[in-house]
């Protein structure tokens, strides 16, 4: 039961990440390949504040999310002026830069040794030490994220995002400052990714740069694609499926030496079949042209 609850907690964190990236990729049509960088910033900010300054994880979570959003402004301002493959490469570079900083700034982040002993969340003086309590906490943040992003995409602001996705030139012809909207979306996505990173850090109580590699960004993007770009429900289904399904393979009883490669092969095969049979994802309405 404890293991199942743990998987559900991790699924909830990935749902937040997938929803925030889907706002950028699926609803606005911007190819972003560095989303794990924002969760890394949120995780390290919150963890370092708690470890070095004794800041409450609750305040650390908010500060980490704000710092991640500010980094979204700094990086997004020049990046949103790029299009297509160039934007993808710019965001890919962001992921590499943040990972390299986390790995090499040893005096601050302890580099590959990571940050152990990160304090967990507490409420009314009681630390949330049980897995089920973290599951409730993560589910609350999942519901908040779904509510806010749903309101965004079904607002006039969201309609402009979809118009940028379908034809940015036409949106500009209608007098819309598309760069401003794209930058705003980057900031919102980075903010929620920072929240997810902070939740992960204080739940696991240990982080190191290997949790925020470029491959992690690609994994989150695959969750968006698998569930369906431009679909909130698809983000939930995609994240939950690609977190839970590979874990089920642990119970087949394969030797540990071949378990991971087989999981990756099945994982890749599912994505290939999906891209051939339903390229917009399980529940999506949009795909890159």
C-alpha positions as CSV (number, residue, x, y, z in Angstrom):
1,X,0.0,0.0,0.0
2,X,2.8,2.4,0.9
3,X,4.4,1.8,-2.5
4,X,1.1,2.4,-4.3
5,X,0.7,5.7,-2.4
6,X,4.2,6.7,-3.3
7,X,3.5,6.1,-7.0
8,X,0.4,8.2,-6.8
9,X,2.3,11.0,-5.2
10,X,4.9,11.0,-8.0
11,X,2.0,10.8,-10.5
12,X,0.5,13.9,-9.0
13,X,3.7,15.8,-9.2
14,X,4.1,14.9,-12.9
15,X,0.5,15.9,-13.6
16,X,1.3,19.4,-12.4
17,X,4.5,19.4,-14.6
18,X,2.5,18.1,-17.6
19,X,-0.3,20.5,-17.2
20,X,2.1,23.5,-17.0
21,X,4.0,22.3,-20.1
22,X,0.8,21.6,-22.0
23,X,-0.2,25.3,-21.5
24,X,3.0,26.2,-23.4
25,X,3.2,23.4,-25.9
26,X,-0.4,22.2,-26.5
27,X,-2.4,25.4,-26.0
28,X,0.1,27.9,-27.4
29,X,2.0,25.7,-29.8
30,X,5.5,26.6,-28.6
31,X,8.0,23.8,-28.8
32,X,9.7,23.8,-25.3
33,X,12.3,21.3,-24.4
34,X,13.7,22.6,-21.1
35,X,10.7,22.4,-18.7
36,X,12.6,20.4,-16.1
37,X,14.9,23.4,-15.6
38,X,12.1,25.4,-14.0
39,X,11.3,22.5,-11.6
40,X,15.0,22.3,-10.8
41,X,15.0,26.0,-9.9
42,X,12.0,25.6,-7.7
43,X,13.4,22.5,-6.0
44,X,16.8,23.9,-5.2
45,X,15.5,27.3,-4.1
46,X,13.1,25.8,-1.7
47,X,15.5,23.2,-0.4
48,X,18.4,25.7,0.1
49,X,16.2,28.2,1.9
50,X,15.0,25.4,4.3
51,X,18.5,23.9,4.8
52,X,20.6,27.1,5.1
53,X,18.2,29.7,6.4
54,X,15.5,27.6,8.2
55,X,12.8,29.0,6.0
56,X,9.5,27.1,6.2
57,X,8.9,24.8,3.3
58,X,5.6,26.5,2.7
59,X,7.3,29.8,2.2
60,X,10.1,28.1,0.3
61,X,7.6,26.6,-2.1
62,X,6.1,30.0,-2.9
63,X,9.6,31.7,-3.2
64,X,10.8,28.8,-5.4
65,X,7.9,29.1,-7.7
66,X,8.3,32.9,-7.9
67,X,12.1,32.5,-8.7
68,X,11.2,29.9,-11.3
69,X,8.7,32.3,-12.8
70,X,11.3,35.1,-12.8
71,X,13.7,32.8,-14.6
72,X,10.9,32.2,-17.1
73,X,10.9,36.0,-17.8
74,X,14.6,36.2,-18.1
75,X,14.9,33.3,-20.5
76,X,11.5,33.7,-22.2
77,X,12.0,37.3,-23.2
78,X,14.7,36.6,-25.8
79,X,13.4,33.0,-26.5
80,X,9.8,33.9,-27.5
81,X,11.2,36.0,-30.4
82,X,12.4,32.7,-31.9
83,X,10.1,30.3,-33.8
84,X,10.0,26.6,-34.5
85,X,13.2,24.6,-34.2
86,X,15.1,27.7,-33.0
87,X,12.8,28.1,-30.0
88,X,13.1,24.4,-29.3
89,X,16.9,24.6,-29.3
90,X,16.8,27.7,-27.1
91,X,14.7,26.0,-24.4
92,X,16.9,22.9,-24.8
93,X,19.9,25.0,-24.0
94,X,18.1,26.4,-20.9
95,X,17.8,22.8,-19.6
96,X,21.5,22.2,-20.2
97,X,22.5,25.4,-18.5
98,X,20.4,24.9,-15.4
99,X,21.5,21.3,-15.1
100,X,25.2,22.3,-15.5
101,X,24.8,25.0,-12.8
102,X,23.2,22.6,-10.4
103,X,26.0,20.0,-11.1
104,X,29.0,22.3,-11.0
105,X,28.2,25.0,-8.5
106,X,29.4,22.7,-5.7
107,X,29.7,25.4,-3.0
108,X,26.0,26.1,-3.3
109,X,24.3,23.0,-4.5
110,X,26.9,20.3,-3.4
111,X,27.0,19.3,-7.1
112,X,26.6,15.5,-7.8
113,X,26.5,14.8,-4.0
114,X,23.1,16.4,-3.8
115,X,21.2,17.9,-0.9
116,X,20.2,15.4,1.8
117,X,18.0,15.9,4.8
118,X,15.6,18.4,3.2
119,X,12.8,19.0,5.8
120,X,9.3,18.0,4.9
121,X,6.1,20.1,5.1
122,X,4.4,20.5,8.5
123,X,1.0,21.7,9.5
124,X,-0.1,22.9,12.9
125,X,3.3,21.9,14.3
126,X,3.0,18.3,13.0
127,X,5.3,17.2,10.2
128,X,3.7,15.5,7.3
129,X,5.7,12.3,7.5
130,X,3.2,9.8,6.2
131,X,2.9,9.1,2.5
132,X,-0.8,9.4,2.5
133,X,-0.6,12.9,4.0
134,X,1.7,13.9,1.1
135,X,-0.8,12.4,-1.4
136,X,-3.5,14.6,0.0
137,X,-1.2,17.6,-0.2
138,X,-0.2,16.9,-3.8
139,X,-3.8,16.2,-4.8
140,X,-4.8,19.7,-3.4
141,X,-2.1,21.3,-5.6
142,X,-3.2,19.2,-8.6
143,X,-6.8,20.4,-8.2
144,X,-5.6,24.0,-7.9
145,X,-3.4,23.7,-11.0
146,X,-6.3,22.1,-13.0
147,X,-8.7,24.8,-11.9
148,X,-6.3,27.7,-12.7
149,X,-5.2,26.4,-16.1
150,X,-8.8,25.5,-17.0
151,X,-9.8,29.0,-16.3
152,X,-6.9,30.3,-18.3
153,X,-7.6,28.3,-21.4
154,X,-11.3,29.0,-21.4
155,X,-10.9,32.7,-21.0
156,X,-10.4,35.4,-23.7
157,X,-6.7,35.1,-22.9
158,X,-6.8,31.4,-23.7
159,X,-8.6,32.0,-27.0
160,X,-5.7,34.3,-28.0
161,X,-3.2,31.5,-27.0
162,X,-5.0,29.1,-29.4
163,X,-5.0,31.7,-32.1
164,X,-1.3,32.0,-31.7
165,X,-1.0,28.3,-32.0
166,X,-3.1,28.1,-35.2
167,X,-1.7,31.2,-37.0
168,X,0.5,33.7,-35.2
169,X,0.6,36.0,-38.2
170,X,-3.2,36.3,-38.2
171,X,-3.1,37.1,-34.4
172,X,-0.6,39.9,-35.0
173,X,-2.8,41.2,-37.9
174,X,-5.6,41.5,-35.4
175,X,-3.4,43.8,-33.3
176,X,-2.3,41.2,-30.6
177,X,1.1,41.5,-29.1
178,X,1.9,37.8,-29.5
179,X,5.3,38.0,-27.8
180,X,3.7,39.4,-24.7
181,X,1.2,36.5,-24.6
182,X,3.9,33.9,-25.2
183,X,6.1,35.4,-22.5
184,X,3.2,35.3,-20.0
185,X,2.6,31.6,-20.8
186,X,6.2,30.8,-20.2
187,X,6.0,32.6,-16.8
188,X,2.8,30.8,-15.8
189,X,4.2,27.4,-16.9
190,X,7.5,28.0,-15.0
191,X,5.6,29.0,-11.9
192,X,3.7,25.7,-11.7
193,X,6.8,23.8,-12.6
194,X,8.6,25.4,-9.7
195,X,5.7,24.3,-7.4
196,X,6.1,20.7,-8.7
197,X,9.9,20.8,-8.1
198,X,9.5,22.1,-4.5
199,X,6.8,19.4,-3.8
200,X,9.2,16.8,-5.1
201,X,12.2,18.0,-3.1
202,X,10.3,18.2,0.3
203,X,8.6,14.8,-0.3
204,X,11.8,12.8,-1.3
205,X,13.9,14.9,1.1
206,X,16.9,14.5,-1.3
207,X,17.7,16.0,-4.6
208,X,20.6,16.0,-7.0
209,X,21.1,17.2,-10.6
210,X,20.3,13.8,-12.0
211,X,16.6,14.4,-11.3
212,X,16.5,17.4,-13.6
213,X,18.4,16.4,-16.7
214,X,17.4,17.3,-20.3
215,X,16.0,13.7,-20.6
216,X,13.6,14.6,-17.8
217,X,12.3,17.5,-19.9
218,X,11.8,15.2,-22.8
219,X,9.9,12.8,-20.6
220,X,7.5,15.5,-19.5
221,X,7.0,16.5,-23.1
222,X,6.3,12.9,-24.0
223,X,3.6,12.8,-21.3
224,X,2.0,15.8,-22.9
225,X,2.2,14.3,-26.4
226,X,1.0,10.9,-25.2
227,X,-2.0,12.3,-23.3
228,X,-2.8,14.8,-26.0
229,X,-1.7,18.4,-26.7
230,X,-4.3,21.0,-26.0
231,X,-6.2,18.8,-23.5
232,X,-6.2,19.1,-19.8
233,X,-7.7,15.7,-19.3
234,X,-5.1,14.3,-21.7
235,X,-2.3,15.8,-19.5
236,X,-3.7,14.0,-16.5
237,X,-4.1,10.7,-18.3
238,X,-0.7,11.0,-20.0
239,X,1.2,11.7,-16.9
240,X,-0.5,9.1,-14.8
241,X,-0.2,6.4,-17.5
242,X,3.5,7.0,-18.1
243,X,4.3,7.0,-14.4
244,X,2.2,4.1,-13.3
245,X,2.5,1.7,-16.3
246,X,6.3,1.2,-16.3
247,X,6.0,0.5,-12.6
248,X,3.7,-2.4,-13.2
249,X,6.5,-4.1,-15.2
250,X,8.4,-4.5,-11.9
251,X,6.0,-7.2,-10.8
252,X,6.7,-9.5,-13.9
253,X,9.8,-10.8,-12.2
254,X,12.4,-9.9,-14.8
255,X,16.1,-9.9,-13.9
256,X,17.1,-6.4,-12.8
257,X,19.7,-6.3,-15.6
258,X,17.1,-6.4,-18.3
259,X,14.2,-4.8,-16.5
260,X,15.1,-1.2,-17.3
261,X,15.9,-1.8,-21.0
262,X,12.6,-3.7,-21.5
263,X,10.6,-1.0,-19.8
264,X,12.2,1.6,-22.1
265,X,11.5,-0.5,-25.2
266,X,7.9,-1.0,-24.3
267,X,7.6,2.7,-23.4
268,X,9.1,3.7,-26.8
269,X,6.9,1.2,-28.7
270,X,3.8,2.6,-27.2
271,X,4.8,6.1,-28.2
272,X,5.6,5.0,-31.8
273,X,2.3,3.2,-32.2
274,X,0.4,6.2,-30.8
275,X,2.2,8.6,-33.1
276,X,1.3,6.5,-36.1
277,X,-2.3,5.8,-35.2
278,X,-3.2,9.0,-33.3
279,X,-0.6,11.6,-33.7
280,X,-2.5,14.2,-31.6
281,X,-2.3,11.9,-28.5
282,X,-5.0,10.0,-26.7
283,X,-7.2,12.9,-26.0
284,X,-5.6,15.8,-27.8
285,X,-7.0,18.1,-30.5
286,X,-3.8,19.5,-31.8
287,X,-0.5,18.3,-33.2
288,X,2.6,20.1,-34.5
289,X,2.6,20.4,-38.3
